[in-house]
């Protein structure tokens, strides 16, 4: 067997701090293809929890066992979807197995799983952004019927209303629908900037009042 075919390497010194070094190297002095996976597993668990590496595998294993993983997730890293956090934590623990032979294969197991989780996370993030974008800003609503305006007009009270709604209101009332104070006049002024903003937003989101 030639040197290039060996899967154990004894003439390489690993770099890194104690907590990231393969336990089997510490015990036997030999490195293998899965030695770096241990450090990757520890890093994954740190990204999830924000905790120092010492005893992090035990902390995560205990949290999973008692269904309290959410409590140890790093809040400064954003809102982790719990299902994906659990899958990522499980992957991290597999990579950080004490015995090298129990760790997954980087190319065939770890990378495809990371790609899958990334795809799911991107899809959820995109869906979340779309849900936020489709919620109309408050100032797009007519105060009278609480519908997104199509033809906004400013009345004497300084508020903007859907033209047909405020026109009908003023035909039967001399007071403001918002303040109940008397209107000095019934002149209605088109709010062109707001109308343009609403139209642009509707085109972008494909929104209609039937969506409410």
C-alpha positions as CSV (number, residue, x, y, z in Angstrom):
1,X,0.0,0.0,0.0
2,X,1.4,3.4,-1.0
3,X,1.6,6.4,1.2
4,X,-1.1,8.2,-0.9
5,X,-3.6,5.4,-0.2
6,X,-3.4,5.7,3.6
7,X,-6.4,7.2,5.4
8,X,-4.4,7.9,8.6
9,X,-1.7,10.6,8.8
10,X,0.7,10.8,11.7
11,X,3.1,13.5,10.4
12,X,0.6,16.4,10.5
13,X,0.1,18.7,13.5
14,X,-3.4,20.0,13.8
15,X,-4.0,23.7,14.3
16,X,-6.6,25.1,16.7
17,X,-7.4,25.3,20.3
18,X,-8.0,22.3,22.5
19,X,-11.8,22.2,22.3
20,X,-11.8,22.0,18.5
21,X,-9.2,19.2,18.1
22,X,-10.4,15.7,17.3
23,X,-10.5,13.7,20.5
24,X,-9.1,10.7,18.7
25,X,-6.1,12.7,17.7
26,X,-5.6,13.7,21.3
27,X,-5.8,10.0,22.3
28,X,-3.9,8.3,19.4
29,X,-1.9,11.1,17.7
30,X,-3.3,10.2,14.3
31,X,-5.4,12.3,12.0
32,X,-8.0,11.1,9.4
33,X,-10.3,12.4,6.8
34,X,-13.0,13.0,9.4
35,X,-10.8,14.8,11.9
36,X,-11.8,18.3,10.8
37,X,-15.5,17.3,11.0
38,X,-15.2,17.5,14.8
39,X,-14.3,21.1,14.7
40,X,-17.1,21.8,12.2
41,X,-19.6,20.2,14.5
42,X,-18.5,22.4,17.5
43,X,-18.7,25.5,15.3
44,X,-22.2,24.6,14.2
45,X,-23.3,24.2,17.8
46,X,-21.7,27.5,18.7
47,X,-23.4,29.3,15.8
48,X,-26.7,28.0,17.1
49,X,-26.2,28.7,20.8
50,X,-23.6,31.4,21.1
51,X,-22.0,29.4,23.8
52,X,-18.3,28.7,24.4
53,X,-17.0,25.3,23.0
54,X,-16.3,23.7,26.3
55,X,-19.0,21.0,27.1
56,X,-21.2,22.4,24.4
57,X,-22.2,19.0,23.0
58,X,-23.5,17.9,26.4
59,X,-25.5,21.2,26.7
60,X,-27.1,20.7,23.3
61,X,-27.8,17.0,23.8
62,X,-29.5,17.7,27.1
63,X,-31.6,20.5,25.6
64,X,-32.8,18.2,22.8
65,X,-33.5,15.4,25.2
66,X,-35.7,17.7,27.4
67,X,-37.2,19.5,24.4
68,X,-35.8,22.8,25.5
69,X,-33.5,23.6,22.6
70,X,-35.3,26.9,22.0
71,X,-34.1,28.1,25.4
72,X,-30.4,27.8,24.5
73,X,-30.5,29.2,21.0
74,X,-28.6,32.5,20.5
75,X,-31.2,35.3,20.5
76,X,-28.6,37.7,19.0
77,X,-28.5,35.6,15.9
78,X,-32.2,36.2,15.1
79,X,-35.2,34.0,15.3
80,X,-34.2,30.5,14.5
81,X,-37.1,28.3,13.1
82,X,-37.1,25.6,15.7
83,X,-37.5,22.7,13.3
84,X,-34.4,23.8,11.3
85,X,-32.5,24.6,14.4
86,X,-33.1,21.1,15.6
87,X,-31.9,19.5,12.4
88,X,-28.8,21.7,12.4
89,X,-28.1,20.9,16.0
90,X,-28.5,17.2,15.3
91,X,-26.0,17.5,12.4
92,X,-23.6,19.4,14.6
93,X,-23.8,16.7,17.2
94,X,-23.1,14.0,14.6
95,X,-20.1,15.8,13.3
96,X,-18.8,16.2,16.9
97,X,-19.1,12.5,17.8
98,X,-16.3,11.3,20.0
99,X,-15.4,8.4,17.8
100,X,-14.3,9.3,14.3
101,X,-16.0,6.3,12.7
102,X,-19.4,7.6,14.0
103,X,-19.1,10.9,12.2
104,X,-20.9,11.4,8.9
105,X,-19.0,11.8,5.6
106,X,-18.4,15.5,4.6
107,X,-19.1,15.2,0.9
108,X,-21.9,12.6,0.9
109,X,-23.7,13.5,4.2
110,X,-22.8,16.9,5.7
111,X,-22.6,19.2,2.6
112,X,-25.9,17.9,1.1
113,X,-27.6,18.4,4.4
114,X,-26.2,21.9,4.8
115,X,-27.4,22.8,1.3
116,X,-30.8,21.4,2.0
117,X,-31.2,23.4,5.2
118,X,-29.9,26.6,3.4
119,X,-32.5,26.1,0.7
120,X,-35.3,25.7,3.3
121,X,-34.1,28.8,5.2
122,X,-33.9,30.9,2.0
123,X,-37.5,29.8,1.1
124,X,-38.8,30.7,4.6
125,X,-37.0,34.0,4.6
126,X,-38.4,34.9,1.2
127,X,-41.9,33.9,2.2
128,X,-41.6,36.0,5.4
129,X,-40.5,39.1,3.4
130,X,-43.4,38.6,0.9
131,X,-45.9,38.3,3.8
132,X,-44.5,41.6,5.2
133,X,-44.6,43.3,1.9
134,X,-48.3,42.4,1.2
135,X,-49.5,44.0,4.4
136,X,-50.6,47.6,3.4
137,X,-49.1,50.5,5.4
138,X,-51.6,52.1,7.7
139,X,-51.7,55.4,5.9
140,X,-52.9,53.6,2.7
141,X,-56.3,52.9,4.4
142,X,-59.3,55.1,4.2
143,X,-60.3,55.9,7.8
144,X,-64.0,55.6,7.0
145,X,-64.3,52.1,5.5
146,X,-60.8,50.8,6.3
147,X,-60.0,49.8,2.8
148,X,-56.9,50.6,0.8
149,X,-57.6,53.8,-1.1
150,X,-57.7,54.1,-4.9
151,X,-58.5,57.8,-5.2
152,X,-57.2,59.5,-2.0
153,X,-58.3,63.1,-1.3
154,X,-57.5,65.5,1.6
155,X,-60.4,67.0,3.4
156,X,-60.6,70.2,5.4
157,X,-59.7,68.4,8.6
158,X,-56.3,67.5,7.2
159,X,-57.0,63.7,6.9
160,X,-56.9,61.8,3.6
161,X,-59.9,59.7,2.6
162,X,-61.1,57.6,-0.3
163,X,-62.9,60.2,-2.5
164,X,-66.2,58.4,-2.8
165,X,-66.3,57.7,0.9
166,X,-65.7,61.2,2.1
167,X,-68.0,62.6,-0.6
168,X,-70.8,60.5,0.6
169,X,-70.0,61.4,4.2
170,X,-70.1,65.1,3.5
171,X,-73.4,64.9,1.7
172,X,-74.9,63.9,5.0
173,X,-72.6,65.5,7.6
174,X,-70.9,68.8,8.3
175,X,-68.3,67.4,10.7
176,X,-65.1,65.5,10.3
177,X,-65.4,61.6,10.4
178,X,-62.1,61.6,12.4
179,X,-62.5,64.5,14.9
180,X,-66.2,65.1,14.9
181,X,-65.4,68.8,14.6
182,X,-67.2,71.1,12.2
183,X,-65.8,71.3,8.6
184,X,-65.1,74.9,7.5
185,X,-65.7,73.8,3.9
186,X,-66.2,70.7,1.8
187,X,-63.5,71.2,-0.7
188,X,-61.6,67.9,-1.4
189,X,-58.0,68.1,-2.7
190,X,-56.4,65.1,-4.6
191,X,-53.5,63.5,-2.7
192,X,-51.4,62.7,-5.8
193,X,-48.2,61.6,-4.0
194,X,-50.1,59.1,-1.8
195,X,-52.1,57.9,-4.9
196,X,-48.8,57.2,-6.7
197,X,-47.3,55.4,-3.7
198,X,-50.4,53.2,-3.4
199,X,-50.4,52.4,-7.1
200,X,-46.7,51.5,-7.1
201,X,-47.2,49.3,-4.0
202,X,-50.2,47.5,-5.6
203,X,-48.3,46.8,-8.8
204,X,-45.3,45.4,-6.8
205,X,-47.4,43.2,-4.6
206,X,-50.4,42.3,-6.8
207,X,-52.6,43.4,-4.0
208,X,-56.4,44.1,-4.2
209,X,-58.9,44.9,-1.4
210,X,-60.3,41.4,-1.8
211,X,-57.1,40.1,-0.2
212,X,-58.1,41.7,3.1
